Structures are given as structure tokens and as C-alpha cells.
């Protein structure tokens, strides 16, 4: 219910904060929760907490970009839930999505088609 949703959102925000402070360490375990994190944070209201959580996401992705390779559609949907993107996050969002587009190469069109 609603209580569990708020709890999940708080957990994701906390994980994002940890990512801000210790991105390389969190990057090592990021793959174990990245899909759920993206699904939960996609629905979070665009406020300071969400912005901080996404700054942590960026740090974790920079430390371990392979962690989100299997869930790029969910990641892209979470990123696009910020519209317009905050000026502090927009360049990193562009860098991340461009990086995955390059990595996925000929697979990009099918991955892009899966973005909700």
C-alpha cells in the first residue's frame, strides 16, 4: 500500500545519498538494486530529495556503468521523469544516455523502443 511505497521511496533516497558520499563503494553493489531504484524513483515527486538521490545515481553509474546495462529502459524512464531536467543534472543525464547508446550500438533502437 501507500506506506510501503513511501518506505521504498525513502530507502531509494537514502541509497542515492549514500551514492553521493561514496559512489565507488555503492557502485559495486548498485547492480543488485538499480532496476527497483529506477522504478521507484521514476514516480517520486521532483523535489530536492529526488535531485539529491539522482546525484547519487550519477555517482554510482560513473563508478559502475555496467550495473544498469540490463535495465536501460527503466533508467531512461527514471531520468525522463525529471522534465525539464534540473540544470545540475541535465549534462550528466545526457552523458549517461549517450554512453549507453554508444555501448549498445546496433541494439540501441530495440532498447529505445522499450522505454515506457
C-alpha positions in Angstrom: 0.0 0.0 0.0 0.8 3.6 0.4 3.0 3.0 3.5 5.2 0.5 1.6 5.5 2.9 -1.3 6.8 5.7 1.0 9.1 3.3 2.7 10.6 2.2 -0.7 11.0 5.8 -1.8 12.8 6.7 1.4 15.1 3.7 1.0 15.9 4.7 -2.6 16.5 8.3 -1.5 18.9 7.0 1.2 20.7 4.8 -1.3 21.1 7.8 -3.5 22.5 9.9 -0.7 25.0 7.1 0.1 25.9 7.1 -3.6 26.6 10.9 -3.4 29.0 10.3 -0.5 30.6 7.0 -1.5 29.8 6.4 -5.2 32.6 3.9 -5.9 31.7 1.7 -3.0 28.0 1.9 -3.7 28.7 1.3 -7.4 30.0 -2.2 -6.5 26.5 -3.2 -5.2 24.4 -0.9 -7.4 23.6 -3.7 -9.8 21.6 -5.6 -7.1 19.1 -2.8 -6.8 19.3 -0.5 -9.8 16.1 -1.7 -11.6 14.0 -1.3 -8.5 15.6 2.0 -7.7 14.7 3.3 -11.1 11.1 2.1 -11.0 10.5 3.6 -7.5 12.3 6.9 -8.2 10.5 7.4 -11.5 7.3 8.1 -9.5 9.0 10.3 -6.9 7.9 14.0 -7.0 10.6 16.3 -8.5 12.0 17.9 -5.4 15.3 18.4 -3.6 15.3 14.8 -2.3 14.8 13.4 -5.7 17.6 15.7 -7.1 20.0 14.5 -4.4 19.1 10.9 -5.0 19.8 11.2 -8.7 23.1 12.9 -8.0 23.9 9.7 -6.1 22.7 7.6 -9.0 25.0 9.5 -11.3 28.0 8.8 -9.0 27.1 5.1 -8.8 26.7 4.9 -12.6 30.0 6.6 -13.1 31.7 4.1 -10.8 29.9 1.1 -12.4 28.2 1.8 -15.7 27.7 -1.9 -16.4 25.3 -2.2 -13.4 22.5 -0.6 -15.3 23.2 -2.2 -18.7 20.4 -4.7 -18.4 17.8 -2.1 -17.4 18.5 0.9 -19.6 14.8 1.4 -20.5 13.9 1.7 -16.7 16.9 4.0 -16.2 15.8 6.2 -19.2 12.3 6.3 -17.8 13.5 7.4 -14.4 15.7 10.1 -15.9 12.9 11.3 -18.1 10.6 11.6 -15.0 12.5 14.9 -14.5 11.1 17.2 -17.1 12.6 19.6 -17.5 15.8 18.1 -16.1 17.4 20.2 -13.3 20.3 22.2 -14.7 22.6 20.5 -12.2 21.7 17.0 -13.6 21.0 17.6 -17.3 24.6 17.3 -18.5 25.2 14.1 -16.6 21.9 12.7 -17.8 22.9 13.4 -21.4 26.4 11.9 -20.8 24.9 8.7 -19.3 22.3 8.1 -22.0 24.7 8.9 -24.8 27.2 6.5 -23.2 24.6 3.7 -23.2 23.6 4.5 -26.7 27.2 4.1 -27.8 27.7 0.9 -25.8 24.6 -0.7 -27.0 25.3 0.4 -30.6 23.1 -1.6 -33.0 20.9 -2.8 -30.1 20.0 0.8 -29.2 16.9 1.0 -31.4 15.3 -2.0 -29.7 16.3 -0.8 -26.2 14.9 2.6 -27.0 11.6 1.1 -28.2 11.2 -0.5 -24.7 11.4 2.9 -22.8 7.9 3.3 -21.2 
